[in-house]
Amino acid sequence: MSIEAVVPFKPVNPKSRLSTVLSKAERELFAEAMLTDVVMALKEAGCNPFILSTVPLHCSYARVCVSTEELNPALNNLIASSSGPLLILMADLPLVTPGVVRRIISSSCDMALGPGRGGGTNAIFIKDRARFHVDYYGASFLKHQQIADQAGLSCEIVDSFRLHTDVDEREDLVELMIHGRGKAVDFLKSCGFSLSIEKGRVGISRSIEE
Amino acid sequence: MSIEAVVPFKPVNPKSRLSTVLSKAERELFAEAMLTDVVMALKEAGCNPFILSTVPLHCSYARVCVSTEELNPALNNLIASSSGPLLILMADLPLVTPGVVRRIISSSCDMALGPGRGGGTNAIFIKDRARFHVDYYGASFLKHQQIADQAGLSCEIVDSFRLHTDVDEREDLVELMIHGRGKAVDFLKSCGFSLSIEKGRVGISRSIEE
């Protein structure tokens, strides 16, 4: 049986830290492109994904549930409402591949955590969801480790830069331009972005003729 | 037979981008602590490491070779001077564990690359060193992929955030404080660094009484 996977998603005014390089409309399209990459990776890895959106959303390739609650209560209600394994994967991980998803869900531990850059948590896989609850924001990776410890759950830390790299800031776009293969990098290229090298450092630039 | 591993190292005025949070003397000690973590991970993984240093260096736990050449000619001379497998691992990777090293050197491909954040290359493993040369700086990861392609070498991309996270800037210290277990994080703590959370973002702060 395929593993249920939830991808929380905020369609309206997403990725505000990218507003120096992308307009609001572009950020919304970019966030959707990243979501598509994540959901497709989940499907290819054999998961049964659905999107937990803050507003109604048309999506042709996955179920959508709407919750107006904040992230933590929305996910904890979801955890409490059913049983069995659950994978929670963030929507801003366009480098994630089916292989990374398979590494997460094939963990031999009671659960697996995918740390995100800056102390966040990009993936949580729980074999028995009744024994866990989420606590996002701040150094959530450390909080989730502690929740696992307190529940006596063995926990694998998935060591993947593809999972670690959430795209929030301009410099994260460099990672996507170098390692991306899906809709999100295609969108960036269609906007005129390319890699640039200044004083030995790799950055991104955007062509004017758009 | 254990695999030869070289760790290039610049002991004098290293990690200049950390000069806003660490003095020159502290940066030198910090760079040495990171080097120790890397060399210890190599030894525990069964490699035979040596340090390729820009100046003479006293080191009790590994051989030291001195080369005053730039990084690329120094490494390419080393590659040309001998045969057999070689692992090149950067010195500023204090999150690298023996498990990560074993993942690199157990690649089934002709060679393996460990991408670094921002287009760099943090690890190069070559089974037959005669067929490869290095070209660091800029988007070296892409250059090294191209060199492998042109030489007809199959190349594994090692997907590890521990290998991807080179410590260059203040925000990289957050990763070390969260995921580090060795001498480098101990050094930071001894300097009074701790994690801090401001407006939901995780950063580092340094206590005044040092």
Contacts between the chains, C-beta under 8 A, distances in Angstrom:
chain1	res1	chain2	res2	distance
A	99	B	159	7.8
A	100	B	159	6.9
A	115	B	161	6.9
A	115	B	178	7.3
A	115	B	179	6.9
A	117	B	161	7.9
A	117	B	175	7.1
A	118	B	171	7.1
A	118	B	174	5.8
A	118	B	175	7.8
A	118	B	201	6.9
A	118	B	202	5.2
A	119	B	174	6.3
A	119	B	178	5.5
A	119	B	195	7.3
A	119	B	202	3.8
A	120	B	202	7.9
A	137	B	200	5.4
A	138	B	197	4.8
A	138	B	200	6.0
A	138	B	202	6.5
A	139	B	178	6.9
A	139	B	195	6.2
A	139	B	197	6.5
A	139	B	202	4.9
A	141	B	178	6.5
A	142	B	178	6.6
A	159	B	99	7.8
A	159	B	100	6.9
A	159	B	160	4.9
A	159	B	161	5.9
A	159	B	162	5.4
A	160	B	159	4.9
A	160	B	160	6.8
A	160	B	161	6.2
A	161	B	115	6.9
A	161	B	117	8.0
A	161	B	159	5.9
A	161	B	160	6.2
A	161	B	161	4.5
A	161	B	163	7.4
A	161	B	164	3.6
A	161	B	165	7.9
A	162	B	159	5.5
A	163	B	161	7.4
A	164	B	161	3.6
A	164	B	164	6.9
A	164	B	165	7.9
A	165	B	161	7.9
A	165	B	164	7.9
A	171	B	118	7.1
A	174	B	118	5.8
A	174	B	119	6.3
A	175	B	117	7.1
A	175	B	118	7.8
A	178	B	115	7.3
A	178	B	119	5.5
A	178	B	139	7.0
A	178	B	141	6.5
A	178	B	142	6.6
A	179	B	115	6.9
A	195	B	119	7.3
A	195	B	139	6.2
A	197	B	138	4.9
A	197	B	139	6.5
A	200	B	137	5.4
A	200	B	138	6.1
A	201	B	118	6.9
A	202	B	118	5.3
A	202	B	119	3.7
A	202	B	120	7.9
A	202	B	138	6.4
A	202	B	139	4.9
